[in-house]
Each structure stands twice: as structure tokens, then as C-alpha cells.
Amino acid sequence: METFTAPEKLSTGMRRNGVTICAFFGLGWYIGGAGVLSAGAPYWTGLALAVAISVGLVVAVPRVATKRERPRQLPKDWGRRYGIWVAFEVVLIIAAIAAFNALDLVDFLPGTIAAIVGAHFLPLAPAFDEPKYRWTGYGMIAAGIAGVAVSLGDAVLGGAVAGFGSAVALWATGVAVLKRG
């Protein structure tokens, strides 16, 4: 695979975009899982904390210097790879929604979608020269599998497991990429 050294501006932009995407999709997954929380203080306290984490990550990105030890090495076709894997992810999610709706298995969608999203992170790790994305993928796949397993007994709780687990995986990645760059 032919690579090139990413210019500092591109590398910085990838770091900023990666942390921002992790922050706000983490918030989305949290909200998706929050249906298990009772209305009132638990829900609003959790939501306030989730918003604070997400906004805090985004605000911190330009304020925390990178500690990356080597320049980012990108495949020559990194943009194409990104597009392919995002398109593949979207197609799989749409197919899962259609199939699970047709089979009346919608209780398993949150976990399945979490696993699909997690799987799409695995090829993105080399495409962005960001090894931490592998751990994001593993974390979301584990959250998805756990969500599906829990959904066998309680669909709402299964969605919460997939949602909260995915949120934690994304936020943890955001923090790790923020700290290391």
C-alpha cells in the first residue's frame, strides 16, 4: 500500500473531525439508549452529563496540543477508502432495518446497528492512520452483541446496553485521540 505523510493541516483537521464525530455520535447513541431511564431527574441529569462530555470534547480539541510521536501516514486513496466504508455501513444499516422490519425483529436493531457501525471503524483505522479506531470498533461491536443478547429478554434494556456502550466507546476514543493526537 502506497502512503504519504499527511501535511500538518490535514492531520490536525483529521484529529478535529475525528474527535467531533466521536463526541456527537456518542451523544446520539446516549440519547438512543436513554429510553430506559425514567423521566425526571435521572433522564435530565444523564442527558446534561452526555451533552457536557460531547461539548467538552469539541471545545477541547483546539486547546490540547497533539502528542503524536510520528507524522500521520495515509494511504494515497484514504478519501476513497473512507467513502467506500461509510457507504458500506449505510447500505448494511438500511438492509438490516428492512430485513428486521420484514421479519418483525426490530427489537434487535439497536444492537445490530451498533455492531455494524463498530465494524466500519476497523478499516478506518488504517485509512486514517488512527489505531485507536480499532478499539472503537471492538467496543461498539461488543456493545452491539451485548445489546442483542439482552434484547432476547428485554428490548428496551437491550437498546440501552447498545446505546450506552456505543456512547462510551465513542467518547473514550474522542478522549484518547484528543490526548494523543
C-alpha positions in Angstrom: 0.0 0.0 0.0 1.4 3.3 -1.1 1.3 6.0 1.6 2.2 9.7 2.0 3.0 11.8 5.0 -0.1 13.9 5.8 0.6 17.7 6.0 0.1 19.1 9.4 -3.0 20.9 8.4 -4.6 17.7 7.1 -3.5 15.7 10.2 -4.9 18.4 12.5 -8.2 18.5 10.6 -8.5 14.7 10.8 -7.9 14.9 14.6 -10.5 17.7 15.0 -13.1 15.9 12.8 -12.5 12.5 14.4 -13.0 13.9 17.9 -16.0 15.9 16.9 -17.6 12.9 15.2 -17.0 10.7 18.2 -18.4 13.4 20.5 -21.6 14.0 18.7 -22.3 10.4 17.6 -21.6 9.5 21.2 -24.3 11.9 22.3 -26.7 10.4 19.7 -26.0 6.8 21.0 -26.5 8.0 24.5 -29.9 9.5 23.6 -30.8 6.3 21.8 -30.0 4.3 25.0 -31.7 6.8 27.3 -35.2 5.4 26.7 -34.6 3.0 29.6 -34.2 5.9 32.1 -37.2 7.0 34.0 -38.5 10.5 33.2 -37.4 13.2 35.5 -34.1 13.7 37.3 -32.3 10.6 36.1 -33.1 11.3 32.4 -32.2 15.0 32.5 -29.1 14.5 34.7 -27.8 11.9 32.3 -28.6 14.0 29.3 -26.9 17.0 30.8 -23.8 14.9 31.5 -23.8 13.5 28.0 -24.1 16.9 26.4 -21.3 18.2 28.7 -19.0 15.3 27.6 -19.7 15.9 23.9 -19.4 19.7 24.0 -16.3 19.4 26.3 -14.5 17.2 23.8 -15.3 19.5 20.9 -14.2 22.6 22.8 -11.0 20.9 24.0 -9.7 19.9 20.5 -8.1 23.2 19.5 -6.9 23.8 23.1 -5.0 20.5 23.6 -1.7 20.1 21.7 -1.1 16.8 19.9 1.4 14.4 21.4 1.6 12.3 18.2 5.1 10.9 18.0 5.3 10.5 14.3 3.6 12.1 11.3 0.3 10.6 10.1 0.9 8.2 7.2 -2.1 8.0 5.0 -2.8 5.6 2.1 -2.8 7.5 -1.2 -6.5 6.7 -1.6 -7.6 7.4 2.0 -10.6 9.5 0.9 -11.9 6.8 -1.4 -11.4 4.2 1.4 -13.4 6.4 3.8 -16.2 6.8 1.2 -16.4 3.1 0.5 -16.6 2.1 4.1 -19.2 4.7 5.0 -21.3 3.7 2.0 -20.9 0.0 3.0 -22.0 0.9 6.5 -25.1 2.8 5.3 -26.1 0.0 2.9 -25.8 -2.6 5.7 -27.8 -0.5 8.1 -30.6 0.1 5.6 -30.6 -3.7 4.7 -30.7 -4.6 8.4 -33.7 -2.2 9.0 -35.5 -3.6 6.0 -34.9 -7.2 6.9 -35.6 -6.9 10.6 -38.8 -5.0 9.9 -39.9 -7.7 7.5 -39.1 -10.4 10.0 -40.6 -8.5 13.0 -37.2 -8.5 14.7 -37.0 -4.7 15.3 -36.0 -5.3 19.0 -32.6 -6.4 17.8 -31.9 -3.3 15.6 -30.1 -1.1 18.1 -27.5 -3.9 18.9 -27.2 -4.8 15.2 -26.7 -1.3 14.1 -24.1 -0.7 16.9 -22.2 -3.8 15.6 -22.4 -2.6 12.0 -21.1 0.9 13.0 -18.4 -0.7 15.1 -17.3 -2.9 12.2 -16.9 0.1 9.9 -14.3 1.5 12.3 -11.9 -1.4 11.7 -10.9 -0.5 8.1 -11.0 3.2 9.0 -8.1 2.8 11.4 -5.5 2.2 8.7 -7.3 4.6 6.3 -6.8 7.5 8.8 -3.6 6.1 10.4 -5.5 6.1 13.7 -5.1 2.8 15.5 -7.4 3.8 18.3 -10.3 3.4 15.8 -9.8 -0.3 16.1 -10.7 -0.1 19.8 -13.8 2.0 18.9 -14.8 -0.8 16.6 -14.2 -3.5 19.1 -16.1 -1.6 21.8 -19.1 -0.9 19.6 -19.2 -4.5 18.3 -19.2 -5.7 21.9 -21.9 -3.2 22.9 -24.0 -4.3 19.9 -23.6 -8.0 20.6 -24.4 -7.4 24.3 -27.4 -5.3 23.3 -28.7 -8.1 21.0 -28.2 -10.7 23.8 -30.1 -8.5 26.4 -32.8 -7.8 23.8 -33.7 -11.5 23.9 -35.3 -10.8 27.3 -35.9 -7.0 27.3 -35.8 -5.0 24.2 -35.7 -1.6 25.9 -32.8 -2.7 28.1 -31.0 -4.2 25.1 -31.3 -0.9 23.3 -29.9 0.9 26.4 -26.9 -1.5 26.5 -26.1 -1.0 22.8 -26.7 2.8 23.1 -24.8 3.5 26.3 -22.0 1.0 25.4 -21.6 2.7 22.0 -21.6 6.1 23.5 -18.8 5.2 26.0 -16.7 3.6 23.2 -17.0 6.8 21.1 -16.4 9.2 23.9 -13.4 7.1 25.1 -12.0 7.3 21.6 -12.5 11.0 21.4 -10.6 11.4 24.7 -7.8 9.1 23.5 -7.4 10.8 20.2 -7.6 14.2 21.9 -4.8 13.3 24.3 -2.5 11.6 21.8 -3.5 13.4 18.6 
